[in-house]
Amino acid sequence: MIFIGSAFLPAFAEGDAARGAKPGYTCLGCHGIEGYRNAYPSYRVPKLGGQKASYLVVALRGYRDGMRAHPTMAGQASSLTDQQIEDLAAYFASLNADRVAAGGSRAPSNEATTTCIACHGQNGISLSPTWPTLAGQHEDYLVHALNQYRDGKRKDPVMSPIVAALSDDDIALLAKYYARLDGLQTTKAE
């Protein structure tokens, strides 16, 4: 069992990347287009290629179960079974995985990055399978996500209190740093 938010979720079954490829094609309609933007608020949709499968499972379940708010994502995830979520996660985790494993450079030393490094790693590659890799993610998406944790729109017992202490300048600096690391990629349809 894994504790997420205020609920225990069953441990992750093994997803099948081949099974996840077909439904993953729908996801590429937004996540597979370089520079594609969410309409309002405007930010680039997150890169999924090479992201940790377990983190993607947590995120998709969060959209499906109402822990994360985004109308399009909630609509897409609402009908997915746990197995379909795990298959999708395995598919996206398999894309560009070698590049992500190589990682980026070491983080600059300041109080904000020191806290982030504890979970997300010295090079933006997370230390746990349920925490996201930040290396290479879009800068404006990272700003948006951190602001959602700070504003309570994303509920997480670990992230919310940490981000509450960050200033807008801290968030901007962290997002700029992690976006410049080598890592996640926009996935592209073949």
Backbone as a printed PyTorch tensor [residue, N CA C, xyz], in Angstrom:
tensor([[[  0.8410,  -1.1850,   0.0000],
         [  0.0000,   0.0000,   0.0000],
         [  0.8870,   1.2490,   0.0000]],

        [[  0.4340,   2.2760,  -0.6890],
         [  1.1540,   3.5410,  -0.7780],
         [  0.2080,   4.6360,  -0.3120]],

        [[  0.6800,   5.5360,   0.5580],
         [ -0.1260,   6.6290,   1.0700],
         [ -0.0010,   7.8270,   0.1470]],

        [[ -1.1250,   8.2740,  -0.4210],
         [ -1.1580,   9.4400,  -1.2890],
         [ -2.3010,  10.3260,  -0.8120]],

        [[ -1.9930,  11.5860,  -0.5120],
         [ -3.0330,  12.4890,  -0.0260],
         [ -3.5840,  11.9630,   1.2810]],

        [[ -4.8590,  11.6420,   1.3100],
         [ -5.4760,  11.1230,   2.5280],
         [ -5.9330,   9.6890,   2.3380]],

        [[ -5.3690,   8.9880,   1.3630],
         [ -5.8230,   7.6290,   1.0750],
         [ -4.6450,   6.6930,   0.8570]],

        [[ -4.8810,   5.4300,   1.1780],
         [ -3.9240,   4.3960,   0.8460],
         [ -4.3310,   3.7930,  -0.4760]],

        [[ -3.3860,   3.6910,  -1.3930],
         [ -3.6480,   3.1070,  -2.6990],
         [ -2.9650,   1.7570,  -2.7780]],

        [[ -3.5350,   0.8200,  -3.5380],
         [ -2.8780,  -0.4650,  -3.6740],
         [ -1.5070,  -0.3030,  -4.3310]],

        [[ -0.5920,  -1.1940,  -3.9870],
         [  0.7250,  -1.1650,  -4.6110],
         [  0.5550,  -1.3180,  -6.1170]],

        [[  1.4970,  -0.8040,  -6.8730],
         [  1.3860,  -0.7740,  -8.3180],
         [  1.6270,  -2.1510,  -8.9250]],

        [[  0.7330,  -2.5500,  -9.8160],
         [  0.9620,  -3.7540, -10.6120],
         [  1.8870,  -3.3500, -11.7560]],

        [[  2.4140,  -4.3160, -12.4230],
         [  3.3080,  -4.0220, -13.5320],
         [  2.4790,  -3.6200, -14.7480]],

        [[  2.7470,  -2.4330, -15.2820],
         [  2.0760,  -1.9970, -16.4990],
         [  2.7360,  -2.5970, -17.7200]],

        [[  2.0000,  -2.6580, -18.7990],
         [  2.4880,  -3.2100, -20.0550],
         [  2.5950,  -2.0750, -21.0660]],

        [[  3.8300,  -1.7060, -21.4160],
         [  4.0640,  -0.5810, -22.3280],
         [  3.4230,  -0.8150, -23.6970]],

        [[  3.4670,  -2.0380, -24.1920],
         [  2.8700,  -2.3340, -25.5000],
         [  1.3570,  -2.1160, -25.4640]],

        [[  0.7110,  -2.5540, -24.3890],
         [ -0.7330,  -2.3240, -24.2560],
         [ -1.0420,  -0.8430, -24.0910]],

        [[ -0.1430,  -0.0970, -23.4650],
         [ -0.3630,   1.3270, -23.2310],
         [ -0.1490,   2.1960, -24.4540]],

        [[  0.5080,   1.6660, -25.4860],
         [  0.8190,   2.4670, -26.6740],
         [ -0.4400,   2.9060, -27.4180]],

        [[ -1.4140,   2.0250, -27.5660],
         [ -2.6140,   2.3780, -28.3320],
         [ -3.4200,   3.4840, -27.6450]],

        [[ -3.8040,   3.3350, -26.3600],
         [ -4.5060,   4.4550, -25.7240],
         [ -3.6000,   5.6710, -25.5340]],

        [[ -2.2860,   5.4460, -25.4750],
         [ -1.3450,   6.5490, -25.3430],
         [ -1.3550,   7.4760, -26.5420]],

        [[ -1.8010,   6.9500, -27.6820],
         [ -1.8850,   7.7740, -28.8860],
         [ -2.8270,   8.9590, -28.6550]],

        [[ -3.9000,   8.7570, -27.8930],
         [ -4.8180,   9.8540, -27.5550],
         [ -4.0950,  10.9300, -26.7600]],

        [[ -3.2640,  10.5080, -25.8230],
         [ -2.5150,  11.4460, -24.9850],
         [ -1.5660,  12.3110, -25.8180]],

        [[ -1.0480,  11.7100, -26.8970],
         [ -0.1060,  12.4370, -27.7510],
         [ -0.7680,  13.6130, -28.4700]],

        [[ -2.1050,  13.6410, -28.4960],
         [ -2.8160,  14.7600, -29.0960],
         [ -2.4890,  16.0820, -28.4110]],

        [[ -2.0660,  16.0290, -27.1460],
         [ -1.5970,  17.2270, -26.4390],
         [ -0.1260,  17.0960, -26.0450]],

        [[  0.2120,  15.9690, -25.4170],
         [  1.5490,  15.7890, -24.8560],
         [  2.6060,  15.4630, -25.9040]],

        [[  2.2000,  15.1560, -27.1250],
         [  3.1510,  14.8070, -28.1720],
         [  3.4570,  15.9340, -29.1280]],

        [[  2.9380,  17.1080, -28.8490],
         [  3.1560,  18.2480, -29.7450],
         [  4.0930,  19.2370, -29.0460]],

        [[  5.2620,  19.4280, -29.6210],
         [  6.2410,  20.3410, -29.0310],
         [  5.6370,  21.7360, -28.8970]],

        [[  5.6960,  22.2820, -27.6890],
         [  5.2140,  23.6390, -27.4440],
         [  3.7150,  23.7670, -27.2630]],

        [[  2.9670,  22.6600, -27.2800],
         [  1.5070,  22.7230, -27.1280],
         [  1.1660,  23.3220, -25.7710]],

        [[  0.1610,  24.1970, -25.7490],
         [ -0.1540,  24.9530, -24.5390],
         [ -1.5670,  24.6780, -24.0430]],

        [[ -1.6970,  24.6740, -22.7270],
         [ -2.9920,  24.6810, -22.0790],
         [ -3.5970,  26.0620, -22.3360]],

        [[ -4.9000,  26.1230, -22.5810],
         [ -5.5220,  27.3990, -22.9430],
         [ -5.5290,  28.4020, -21.7950]],

        [[ -6.0730,  28.0240, -20.6500],
         [ -6.1160,  28.9600, -19.5250],
         [ -6.0550,  28.1840, -18.2300]],

        [[ -5.1450,  28.4960, -17.3550],
         [ -4.0580,  29.4340, -17.6030],
         [ -3.1020,  28.8580, -18.6360]],

        [[ -2.3920,  29.7390, -19.3010],
         [ -1.5330,  29.3170, -20.3960],
         [ -0.1820,  28.8280, -19.8760]],

        [[  0.1140,  27.5680, -20.1580],
         [  1.4140,  26.9660, -19.8760],
         [  1.5560,  25.7730, -20.8140]],

        [[  2.7910,  25.3810, -21.0920],
         [  3.0020,  24.2120, -21.9500],
         [  2.6240,  22.9500, -21.1940]],

        [[  1.9560,  22.0340, -21.8960],
         [  1.5680,  20.7740, -21.2510],
         [  2.8430,  20.0160, -20.8920]],

        [[  2.8100,  19.2350, -19.8080],
         [  4.0420,  18.5910, -19.3550],
         [  4.5750,  17.5350, -20.3160]],

        [[  5.8840,  17.4040, -20.2900],
         [  6.5530,  16.3410, -21.0330],
         [  6.3340,  15.0370, -20.2830]],

        [[  6.0460,  13.9690, -21.0010],
         [  5.8070,  12.6740, -20.3810],
         [  6.8630,  11.6410, -20.7280]],

        [[  7.5860,  11.8280, -21.7960],
         [  8.5600,  10.8340, -22.2520],
         [  9.6920,  10.6470, -21.2610]],

        [[  9.7400,   9.4670, -20.6310],
         [ 10.7780,   9.1490, -19.6700],
         [ 10.4060,   9.4190, -18.2230]],

        [[  9.2020,   9.9260, -17.9710],
         [  8.7700,  10.1770, -16.5900],
         [  8.6320,   8.8490, -15.8550]],

        [[  8.7620,   8.8530, -14.5540],
         [  8.6400,   7.6480, -13.7330],
         [  7.2260,   7.0780, -13.8600]],

        [[  7.1230,   5.7790, -14.1410],
         [  5.8160,   5.1330, -14.3160],
         [  4.9670,   5.2460, -13.0610]],

        [[  5.5480,   5.0080, -11.8990],
         [  4.7680,   5.0630, -10.6580],
         [  4.2240,   6.4610, -10.4020]],

        [[  5.0150,   7.4860, -10.7340],
         [  4.5240,   8.8600, -10.5860],
         [  3.3610,   9.1130, -11.5430]],

        [[  3.4630,   8.6430, -12.7790],
         [  2.3710,   8.8250, -13.7360],
         [  1.1040,   8.1260, -13.2630]],

        [[  1.2460,   6.9690, -12.6300],
         [  0.0830,   6.2740, -12.0620],
         [ -0.5660,   7.1490, -10.9960]],

        [[  0.2360,   7.6950, -10.0950],
         [ -0.2870,   8.5660,  -9.0350],
         [ -0.9980,   9.7770,  -9.6450]],

        [[ -0.3780,  10.3950, -10.6520],
         [ -0.9650,  11.5840, -11.2800],
         [ -2.2910,  11.2480, -11.9680]],

        [[ -2.3210,  10.1820, -12.7660],
         [ -3.5600,   9.8130, -13.4640],
         [ -4.6700,   9.4320, -12.4900]],

        [[ -4.3180,   8.6940, -11.4490],
         [ -5.3300,   8.3760, -10.4270],
         [ -5.8130,   9.6410,  -9.7370]],

        [[ -4.8990,  10.6010,  -9.5440],
         [ -5.2850,  11.8720,  -8.9290],
         [ -6.2980,  12.6200,  -9.7780]],

        [[ -6.1040,  12.6440, -11.0900],
         [ -7.0800,  13.2790, -11.9780],
         [ -8.3920,  12.4990, -11.9700]],

        [[ -8.2940,  11.1900, -12.0480],
         [ -9.4980,  10.3490, -12.0800],
         [-10.2990,  10.4750, -10.7850]],

        [[ -9.6030,  10.5400,  -9.6460],
         [-10.2690,  10.4930,  -8.3470],
         [-10.4940,  11.8640,  -7.7220]],

        [[-10.1940,  12.9520,  -8.4500],
         [-10.4960,  14.2960,  -7.9690],
         [ -9.4590,  14.9390,  -7.0690]],

        [[ -8.2710,  14.3510,  -6.9360],
         [ -7.2130,  14.9530,  -6.1210],
         [ -6.4600,  16.0310,  -6.8980]],

        [[ -6.5610,  15.9810,  -8.2250],
         [ -5.9680,  16.9950,  -9.0980],
         [ -7.0710,  17.5490,  -9.9770]],

        [[ -7.0530,  18.8630, -10.1400],
         [ -8.0970,  19.5150, -10.9190],
         [ -7.5690,  19.9690, -12.2710]],

        [[ -8.1180,  19.4170, -13.3200],
         [ -7.8830,  19.8780, -14.6830],
         [ -8.9920,  19.2470, -15.5060]],

        [[ -9.8870,  20.0430, -16.0930],
         [-11.0650,  19.4770, -16.7560],
         [-10.7450,  18.4500, -17.8450]],

        [[ -9.7790,  18.7370, -18.6920],
         [ -9.4510,  17.8030, -19.7710],
         [ -8.8680,  16.5210, -19.2050]],

        [[ -7.9170,  16.6480, -18.2860],
         [ -7.2840,  15.4600, -17.7200],
         [ -8.2760,  14.6420, -16.8960]],

        [[ -9.1390,  15.3030, -16.1370],
         [-10.1500,  14.5690, -15.3630],
         [-11.0740,  13.8120, -16.3100]],

        [[-11.4590,  14.4470, -17.4170],
         [-12.3130,  13.7840, -18.4030],
         [-11.6310,  12.6020, -19.0570]],

        [[-10.3500,  12.7430, -19.3770],
         [ -9.6160,  11.6460, -20.0050],
         [ -9.4020,  10.4880, -19.0270]],

        [[ -9.1200,  10.8080, -17.7740],
         [ -8.7890,   9.7730, -16.7900],
         [-10.0200,   9.1420, -16.1450]],

        [[-11.1630,   9.7950, -16.2380],
         [-12.3460,   9.3390, -15.4900],
         [-12.7850,   7.9180, -15.8080]],

        [[-12.5820,   7.4620, -17.0180],
         [-13.0440,   6.1250, -17.3910],
         [-11.9290,   5.0750, -17.3920]],

        [[-10.7190,   5.4600, -17.0130],
         [ -9.6090,   4.5240, -17.0400],
         [ -9.6240,   3.5890, -15.8310]],

        [[ -9.3730,   2.3190, -16.0730],
         [ -9.2080,   1.3580, -14.9880],
         [ -7.7950,   1.4930, -14.4340]],

        [[ -7.5570,   0.8990, -13.2780],
         [ -6.2060,   0.9150, -12.7230],
         [ -5.2110,   0.2710, -13.6880]],

        [[ -5.6020,  -0.8310, -14.3230],
         [ -4.6870,  -1.5030, -15.2470],
         [ -4.3880,  -0.6340, -16.4620]],

        [[ -5.3910,   0.0530, -16.9980],
         [ -5.1600,   0.9430, -18.1380],
         [ -4.2230,   2.0830, -17.7570]],

        [[ -4.3890,   2.6130, -16.5600],
         [ -3.5030,   3.6780, -16.0700],
         [ -2.0740,   3.1590, -15.9820]],

        [[ -1.9050,   1.9710, -15.4540],
         [ -0.5620,   1.4170, -15.3140],
         [  0.0630,   1.1020, -16.6720]],

        [[ -0.7500,   0.6760, -17.6240],
         [ -0.2340,   0.4250, -18.9790],
         [  0.1970,   1.7350, -19.6390]],

        [[ -0.6220,   2.7730, -19.5180],
         [ -0.2460,   4.0850, -20.0580],
         [  1.0430,   4.5870, -19.4170]],

        [[  1.1360,   4.4490, -18.1060],
         [  2.3280,   4.9110, -17.3900],
         [  3.5680,   4.1590, -17.8650]],

        [[  3.4470,   2.8510, -18.0550],
         [  4.5840,   2.0610, -18.5330],
         [  5.0040,   2.5130, -19.9310]],

        [[  4.0260,   2.8040, -20.7800],
         [  4.3190,   3.2640, -22.1400],
         [  5.1090,   4.5780, -22.1110]],

        [[  4.6000,   5.5810, -21.3920],
         [  5.2780,   6.8750, -21.3800],
         [  6.6330,   6.8030, -20.6800]],

        [[  6.7470,   5.9800, -19.6460],
         [  8.0250,   5.8210, -18.9610],
         [  9.0740,   5.2080, -19.8800]],

        [[  8.6390,   4.3920, -20.8170],
         [  9.5870,   3.7240, -21.7160],
         [ 10.1350,   4.6560, -22.7990]],

        [[  9.4580,   5.7590, -23.0680],
         [  9.8890,   6.6830, -24.1160],
         [ 11.0180,   7.5740, -23.6100]],

        [[ 12.1310,   7.5610, -24.2820],
         [ 13.2950,   8.3930, -23.9360],
         [ 13.8870,   8.0470, -22.5730]],

        [[ 13.6360,   6.8490, -22.0700],
         [ 14.0970,   6.4690, -20.7340],
         [ 15.6150,   6.5140, -20.6130]],

        [[ 16.3470,   6.1580, -21.6540],
         [ 17.8080,   6.1790, -21.5950],
         [ 18.3360,   7.5880, -21.3870]],

        [[ 17.7330,   8.5470, -22.0540],
         [ 18.1730,   9.9430, -21.9260],
         [ 17.9260,  10.4560, -20.5060]],

        [[ 16.7630,  10.1150, -19.9300],
         [ 16.4510,  10.5650, -18.5730],
         [ 17.3960,   9.9180, -17.5720]],

        [[ 17.7060,   8.6460, -17.7580],
         [ 18.5910,   7.9510, -16.8220],
         [ 19.9560,   8.6220, -16.7380]],

        [[ 20.3990,   9.2320, -17.8360],
         [ 21.6930,   9.9130, -17.8480],
         [ 21.6590,  11.1620, -16.9730]],

        [[ 20.5100,  11.8160, -16.8960],
         [ 20.3310,  12.9510, -16.0030],
         [ 21.0360,  14.2140, -16.4350]],

        [[ 20.8730,  15.2430, -15.6200],
         [ 21.4560,  16.5440, -15.8940],
         [ 22.6580,  16.7940, -14.9980]],

        [[ 22.8900,  18.0530, -14.6910],
         [ 24.0230,  18.4280, -13.8580],
         [ 23.5690,  18.5950, -12.4070]],

        [[ 24.4910,  18.9560, -11.5480],
         [ 24.1600,  19.1440, -10.1340],
         [ 23.4290,  20.4730,  -9.9440]],

        [[ 22.5550,  20.4830,  -8.9480],
         [ 21.7560,  21.6750,  -8.6660],
         [ 22.6010,  22.7580,  -8.0020]],

        [[ 22.2350,  24.0340,  -8.2340],
         [ 22.9230,  25.1100,  -7.5220],
         [ 22.5880,  25.0220,  -6.0360]],

        [[ 23.4300,  25.5500,  -5.2090],
         [ 23.2150,  25.4430,  -3.7660],
         [ 22.5030,  26.6860,  -3.2480]],

        [[ 21.2770,  26.5130,  -2.8140],
         [ 20.5410,  27.5160,  -2.0530],
         [ 19.4650,  26.7750,  -1.2690]],

        [[ 18.8180,  27.4500,  -0.3450],
         [ 17.8710,  26.7730,   0.5420],
         [ 16.7330,  26.1050,  -0.2260]],

        [[ 16.1930,  26.7680,  -1.2350],
         [ 15.0740,  26.2040,  -1.9930],
         [ 15.4910,  24.9400,  -2.7300]],

        [[ 16.6310,  24.9700,  -3.4200],
         [ 17.0430,  23.7790,  -4.1680],
         [ 17.4810,  22.6550,  -3.2410]],

        [[ 18.0340,  22.9790,  -2.0970],
         [ 18.4340,  21.9400,  -1.1470],
         [ 17.2290,  21.1190,  -0.7200]],

        [[ 16.1210,  21.7610,  -0.4700],
         [ 14.9000,  21.0500,  -0.0980],
         [ 14.4150,  20.1810,  -1.2540]],

        [[ 14.4360,  20.6960,  -2.4640],
         [ 13.9680,  19.9420,  -3.6330],
         [ 14.8550,  18.7240,  -3.9070]],

        [[ 16.1530,  18.8940,  -3.7360],
         [ 17.1190,  17.8240,  -4.0010],
         [ 16.8530,  16.6150,  -3.1190]],

        [[ 16.3710,  16.8440,  -1.9110],
         [ 16.1340,  15.7400,  -0.9820],
         [ 15.2340,  14.6660,  -1.5930]],

        [[ 14.2900,  15.0570,  -2.4270],
         [ 13.3820,  14.0890,  -3.0570],
         [ 13.6170,  13.9430,  -4.5590]],

        [[ 13.8720,  15.0530,  -5.2230],
         [ 13.9430,  15.0450,  -6.6880],
         [ 15.3480,  14.8640,  -7.2300]],

        [[ 16.3150,  14.6800,  -6.3480],
         [ 17.6630,  14.3330,  -6.7670],
         [ 18.5360,  15.5110,  -7.1420]],

        [[ 19.8250,  15.2980,  -7.0250],
         [ 20.8440,  16.2990,  -7.3250],
         [ 20.7880,  16.7480,  -8.7830]],

        [[ 20.3400,  15.8620,  -9.6720],
         [ 20.3070,  16.1710, -11.1040],
         [ 18.8910,  16.2280, -11.6680]],

        [[ 17.8940,  16.3540, -10.7740],
         [ 16.5100,  16.4430, -11.2270],
         [ 15.8650,  15.1040, -11.5070]],

        [[ 16.5750,  14.0140, -11.2390],
         [ 16.0350,  12.6740, -11.4120],
         [ 15.5960,  12.2020, -10.0350]],

        [[ 14.2980,  11.9530,  -9.8690],
         [ 13.7560,  11.6570,  -8.5450],
         [ 14.3470,  10.3980,  -7.9430]],

        [[ 14.3880,  10.3810,  -6.6250],
         [ 14.9720,   9.2730,  -5.8840],
         [ 13.9600,   8.1730,  -5.5890]],

        [[ 12.6840,   8.4500,  -5.7550],
         [ 11.6190,   7.4790,  -5.4970],
         [ 10.8130,   7.2910,  -6.7720]],

        [[ 10.2860,   6.0970,  -6.9920],
         [  9.4820,   5.8910,  -8.1990],
         [  8.1570,   6.6560,  -8.1890]],

        [[  7.7110,   7.1260,  -7.0330],
         [  6.4370,   7.8510,  -6.9880],
         [  6.6100,   9.3650,  -7.0160]],

        [[  7.8510,   9.8550,  -7.0810],
         [  8.0970,  11.2940,  -7.1780],
         [  8.5260,  11.6120,  -8.5970]],

        [[  8.0610,  12.7350,  -9.1420],
         [  8.3670,  13.0230, -10.5480],
         [  9.8120,  13.4390, -10.7820]],

        [[ 10.2910,  13.0700, -11.9490],
         [ 11.5510,  13.5960, -12.4530],
         [ 11.2560,  15.0080, -12.9520]],

        [[ 12.1060,  15.9510, -12.5860],
         [ 11.9150,  17.3510, -12.9790],
         [ 12.8530,  17.7760, -14.0980]],

        [[ 13.9390,  17.0640, -14.2730],
         [ 14.9490,  17.4390, -15.2740],
         [ 14.3310,  17.5020, -16.6600]],

        [[ 14.4280,  18.6660, -17.2870],
         [ 13.9540,  18.8420, -18.6500],
         [ 12.4890,  19.1990, -18.7990]],

        [[ 11.7430,  19.2620, -17.6930],
         [ 10.3240,  19.6080, -17.7870],
         [ 10.1850,  21.0760, -18.2160]],

        [[  9.0800,  21.4360, -18.8370],
         [  8.8610,  22.8210, -19.2650],
         [  8.8660,  23.7610, -18.0640]],

        [[  9.5730,  24.8720, -18.2030],
         [  9.6820,  25.8510, -17.1260],
         [  8.3190,  26.3880, -16.7020]],

        [[  7.4910,  26.7760, -17.6680],
         [  6.1970,  27.3580, -17.2940],
         [  5.2640,  26.3190, -16.6670]],

        [[  5.3920,  25.0450, -17.0620],
         [  4.5990,  23.9950, -16.4190],
         [  5.0330,  23.8250, -14.9610]],

        [[  6.3510,  23.8490, -14.7070],
         [  6.8340,  23.7180, -13.3340],
         [  6.3370,  24.8680, -12.4620]],

        [[  6.3550,  26.0840, -12.9930],
         [  5.8200,  27.2340, -12.2510],
         [  4.3390,  26.9990, -11.9470]],

        [[  3.5850,  26.5740, -12.9410],
         [  2.1570,  26.3170, -12.7590],
         [  1.9280,  25.2410, -11.6850]],

        [[  2.6460,  24.1210, -11.7790],
         [  2.4580,  23.0270, -10.8240],
         [  2.8090,  23.4600,  -9.4010]],

        [[  3.9380,  24.1610,  -9.2350],
         [  4.3260,  24.6180,  -7.8990],
         [  3.3040,  25.6020,  -7.3280]],

        [[  2.7860,  26.4790,  -8.1750],
         [  1.7470,  27.4030,  -7.7130],
         [  0.4690,  26.6530,  -7.3180]],

        [[  0.1350,  25.5700,  -8.0220],
         [ -1.0380,  24.7780,  -7.6440],
         [ -0.8530,  24.1300,  -6.2760]],

        [[  0.3350,  23.6300,  -5.9910],
         [  0.5990,  23.0860,  -4.6500],
         [  0.4950,  24.1890,  -3.6050]],

        [[  1.0630,  25.3390,  -3.9040],
         [  1.0540,  26.4480,  -2.9500],
         [ -0.3600,  26.9660,  -2.7130]],

        [[ -1.1870,  26.9940,  -3.7630],
         [ -2.5570,  27.5080,  -3.6510],
         [ -3.5640,  26.4660,  -3.1760]],

        [[ -3.1170,  25.2130,  -3.0100],
         [ -4.0110,  24.1570,  -2.5440],
         [ -4.8480,  23.5050,  -3.6310]],

        [[ -4.6000,  23.8210,  -4.8990],
         [ -5.3620,  23.1940,  -5.9870],
         [ -4.8770,  21.7810,  -6.2610]],

        [[ -3.6270,  21.5020,  -5.9370],
         [ -3.1040,  20.1390,  -5.9200],
         [ -2.8800,  19.8090,  -4.4580]],

        [[ -3.4460,  18.7140,  -4.0400],
         [ -3.3560,  18.3480,  -2.6350],
         [ -2.3080,  17.2630,  -2.4420]],

        [[ -1.2980,  17.5790,  -1.6470],
         [ -0.2580,  16.6160,  -1.3470],
         [  0.3150,  16.9650,   0.0240]],

        [[  0.3250,  15.9920,   0.9500],
         [  0.7760,  16.2940,   2.3170],
         [  2.2600,  16.6270,   2.4260]],

        [[  3.0520,  16.2780,   1.4300],
         [  4.4750,  16.6020,   1.4520],
         [  4.7400,  17.9120,   0.7130]],

        [[  4.2660,  18.0130,  -0.5230],
         [  4.5830,  19.1770,  -1.3550],
         [  3.9340,  20.4720,  -0.8600]],

        [[  2.6950,  20.4140,  -0.4520],
         [  1.9760,  21.6450,  -0.0890],
         [  2.6880,  22.4640,   0.9840]],

        [[  3.0930,  21.8830,   2.1120],
         [  3.7720,  22.7190,   3.1110],
         [  5.1580,  23.1970,   2.6750]],

        [[  5.8420,  22.4120,   1.8610],
         [  7.1700,  22.8300,   1.3820],
         [  7.0380,  24.0300,   0.4560]],

        [[  6.1120,  23.9420,  -0.4840],
         [  5.9440,  25.0100,  -1.4770],
         [  5.3250,  26.2590,  -0.8440]],

        [[  4.5660,  26.0920,   0.2260],
         [  3.9510,  27.2450,   0.8970],
         [  5.0060,  28.2560,   1.3390]],

        [[  6.1960,  27.7800,   1.6380],
         [  7.2680,  28.6590,   2.1130],
         [  8.0510,  29.3270,   0.9840]],

        [[  7.7790,  28.9670,  -0.2650],
         [  8.5440,  29.5140,  -1.3880],
         [  7.9490,  30.8350,  -1.8730]],

        [[  8.8120,  31.7580,  -2.2230],
         [  8.3740,  33.0190,  -2.8270],
         [  8.1860,  32.8040,  -4.3280]],

        [[  7.5730,  33.7640,  -4.9940],
         [  7.4470,  33.7000,  -6.4510],
         [  8.8290,  33.6300,  -7.1070]],

        [[  9.7990,  34.3640,  -6.5580],
         [ 11.1600,  34.3370,  -7.1010],
         [ 11.8000,  32.9580,  -6.9300]],

        [[ 11.5790,  32.3220,  -5.7650],
         [ 12.0970,  30.9660,  -5.5500],
         [ 11.5280,  30.0090,  -6.5830]],

        [[ 10.2200,  30.0840,  -6.7960],
         [  9.5510,  29.1950,  -7.7540],
         [ 10.1070,  29.4210,  -9.1590]],

        [[ 10.2700,  30.6640,  -9.5360],
         [ 10.8100,  30.9810, -10.8710],
         [ 12.2260,  30.4380, -11.0290]],

        [[ 13.0630,  30.5920, -10.0100],
         [ 14.4380,  30.1070, -10.0590],
         [ 14.4860,  28.5800, -10.1650]],

        [[ 13.6880,  27.9030,  -9.3570],
         [ 13.6600,  26.4380,  -9.3930],
         [ 13.1910,  25.9340, -10.7540]],

        [[ 12.1250,  26.5280, -11.2680],
         [ 11.5880,  26.0980, -12.5650],
         [ 12.6150,  26.3030, -13.6740]],

        [[ 13.2860,  27.4270, -13.6520],
         [ 14.3060,  27.7160, -14.6760],
         [ 15.4430,  26.6940, -14.5800]],

        [[ 15.9020,  26.4070, -13.3750],
         [ 16.9900,  25.4510, -13.1980],
         [ 16.5960,  24.0710, -13.7270]],

        [[ 15.4850,  23.5110, -13.2460],
         [ 15.1110,  22.1500, -13.6290],
         [ 14.7750,  22.0400, -15.1170]],

        [[ 14.1960,  23.0710, -15.6980],
         [ 13.8690,  23.0440, -17.1270],
         [ 15.1200,  22.9660, -17.9910]],

        [[ 16.2300,  23.4980, -17.5220],
         [ 17.4640,  23.5270, -18.3210],
         [ 18.2690,  22.2330, -18.2470]],

        [[ 17.8870,  21.3270, -17.3440],
         [ 18.5950,  20.0510, -17.2390],
         [ 18.1890,  19.1220, -18.3670]],

        [[ 19.0860,  18.2380, -18.7370],
         [ 18.7850,  17.2180, -19.7310],
         [ 17.9140,  16.1590, -19.0650]],

        [[ 16.8000,  15.8130, -19.6920],
         [ 15.9240,  14.8270, -19.0780],
         [ 14.6910,  14.5330, -19.9030]],

        [[ 13.5290,  14.8340, -19.3490],
         [ 12.2580,  14.5070, -19.9800],
         [ 12.1650,  15.0960, -21.3730]],

        [[ 11.3890,  14.4280, -22.2110],
         [ 11.2140,  14.8660, -23.5890],
         [  9.7320,  14.9290, -23.9350]],

        [[  9.3970,  15.8150, -24.8490],
         [  8.0740,  15.7780, -25.4350],
         [  8.0160,  14.5160, -26.2630]],

        [[  6.9790,  13.7430, -26.0660],
         [  6.8750,  12.5080, -26.8350],
         [  6.3240,  12.8380, -28.2080]],

        [[  6.7250,  12.0970, -29.1810],
         [  6.2780,  12.3340, -30.5450],
         [  5.6580,  11.0650, -31.1090]],

        [[  4.5550,  11.2120, -31.8170],
         [  3.9310,  10.0700, -32.4830],
         [  4.8650,   9.5870, -33.5730]],

        [[  4.9300,   8.2740, -33.7530],
         [  5.7990,   7.7090, -34.7930],
         [  5.1630,   7.8290, -36.1480]]])
